[in-house]
Amino acid sequence: MMKIFPLATVSIIALLFSFNSLAHTDEFLDTQKSPHGGQLRMAGHYHLELVVAEKSLTIYVTDHAGIAIPTKNGTGNAIVLANKAKTTVELKPAEDNVLQGEGKFVLDPNMKVVVSVTLPEDKEPQQARFEPLMKQQK
């Protein structure tokens, strides 16, 4: 009986973690209402929300519970693929949990954006891929 209990406990914990990891797929995040009307993606231990406007990108950084993560001293860039052109946009800290940048790109319904963010507590950049205009909330 003593050996079954630890095995059952481990099994339950593993099951809970597997459900949690499924909850953060792109498909799941596309069903969630984002705070700023952008598209949500998971990047490492962060959620990134991308809001696209004409010639500008705004990234909101939160943890998995939606709590703002400070972007002070953070860096980032975005590669925008739109209208058969590739544009790199440098992202700089703006507000508390915001990185922003501007670039010469044209809005396109088939646009793709690959975002790379490095915050001071990370050693490696965290990346996410967006297809914002197809999924961005109004």
N, C-alpha and C positions, 0 to 999 in steps of 0.2 A: 504494500500500500504506500509506503514511503517513497518508492521509486516512481510510482505512477503519478503522484501529485506534482513533482518537479517537471516531469515530461509534459503533463497536461498544461501546467503554467507556461512553459516554454512555447508550447503549441499555440496557446491562446495569444500570447504576446506576438509571436510571428504572424499570426493571422491578422491581428490588429494593424501591425506595421504594413502588411501587404495591402490592406484596404486603404490605409492612409496614402500609400504611394500611388494607388490608382486614382485617388481623389485629385491629384495634381497633374493629370494628363492635359494636353492641349485641348482635347475634346471636352473634358470636364470644365476647364477654365473658360472655354468659349460659352458655356451655359451660365456663367456667373456674371452678375451685374457689377461692372467695375466702377469705382468711385468717381472717375473723371471721364467716363465714356469711351475709354480706349480699350485696347485688347490686352488681356492678361497672359503672361507666360511665366513659367517657372525657370529660374536660372540659379542653379546650385541651391542654396538655402534661402533664396529670395524669391519674391514675386515681383516681376517688372510689369508695369502698365505703360504701354506706348500709346501716346496721343499724337496723331499726325495732323498737321495743318499745312497750308501752302508754304513750302520752303522751310518748315521748322518741325523739329521732333522734340517731344517732351517725354521723359521717362520718370515715372514715379516708382520709388523703391520701397517695398514693405517686406515684412517677414510673412510667414505662412498664415499668421493670425490677422494680417492686415495692419499691423503696427508699423508706423513710419520708421525707416532706417535712415539715419543721417548720411548725407552724401558729401559733407564737407571734406575737402581734400581727396575726394574720389575722382576718378577719370573714366572716360569711356569713349567709344566711337560706335558709329552705326554705318553699315554698308547698305545703301539703298539701291535696289535693282528695280528700275522702272523705265518703261518705254525704250527697252533695249540699251539703256545706259546704266552705268555703275557710278555712284557718287558716294564718297566717304564724308561723313559728317562727324566733326569732333563734338563730344558731349562734355559740358562743364557743369559744375555744381551751380544751382540757381537758388532754390529755396531749401528748406530743411531736408526733404527727402527727394529732391528733384535734380535731374540732370537735363540740360537743354542744349540744343545746337541748331544751327541753320545751315542750309546747303542749297545748291542749285539743282533741284530735282523737280520733276513734274508729277503731280498726282496722277495715279493710274490705278484702275480697279484691280489689276493683276500684280501690283507692286509687292515686293518682298523686302523686308528689312531684317538684317542680322545685327543684333546689338551685343556689344561686349562692354562689361562694366567691371571696374576694379575699385573696391572700397578699401580704406586704410587697414581694416582688420583682415583682409584677404591677401593671400600670396599669389593666387592665380585669378585671372579674369573669369567672370561668370558670363555665359553666353545664352542668348535666346533668339529664336527665329520667329518673326511675325509676318503675317499677311494682313496688315491692318485695315486696308480699305474694304476688303471682302467681309470682315467680321466686326469692324469697329461699330460700336453702338452709337445711335443718334441721340 
